[in-house]
Amino acid sequence: MTELLTFIDSAVSGPEDLLPTLSAVCDSGRLREYLVAAAKERASLSDTLCYRHPNGFYKMKLLSPSVDSWALRVHVWDRPVPPSDVHNHRWDFASHVVSGVLLENQFALDRESGDTPVHRLSKDTAGAYHHTPDGTGRLRPTRTVRHETGQSYTLDHRAMHRADPESGHPVVTVVLQGHDVARTTTVVPAERKERTGATACSRLGPDKIADLMELVAERLNA
């Protein structure tokens, strides 16, 4: 199963490579083959990073050559969830919608006005998210996009956005993130309240991970 990692690693040298590489991975059947093979080896999945993200979806990290390098991930929304936090990222990324519809809202953050709490978010090696208060601001909506099944898109790491499942559960996306270009992210909590401390995420066991892999592989074949 090292073939997929080698293929991506040789194809990605900058953010402009993310979308064509992700398209090749999904359209060629390489990803489906990888998932089917990995799901059969359930006992070997105990080290796979997979958990329910605070924004409500299952996040599964499939491949990455190193901590700060590119990473191939799968997101699965298996049920409706409350509106997620507005946030940016540490990296540019490309995303492909495997099934369902994802509604993305983008925003400009005005730090000179407004009283909405803003946080700086970091993540430790154990997988816990740490929120640090970072003043206040005002969110101004700039764009709304519906990403439907079969569509792909890219996003710059600086863009503030919120992505929520609109319909067609499970909503499944495959994400190819680029190399880290920032150490933290900016988050505006959906409930407009200040957060402190750490939010721990419980890792899923091998059987649940395998079930999710089989679900994604099935949707890729649809």
Secondary structure, DSSP 8 states (H G I E B T S, - for coil): -HHHHHHHHHH-SSGGGHHHHHHHHHHTSHHHHHHHHHHH-GGGGGGSEEEE-TTSSEEEEEE-SSTTS-EEEEEEE-S------EE--SS-EEEEEEEEEEEEEEEEEETTS--EEEEEEEE-TTS-EEEEEEEEEEEEEEEEEEE-TT-EEEE-TT-EEEEEEEEEEEEEEEEEE-----S-EEEE-TT-----EEE---B--HHHHHHHHHHHHHHHT-
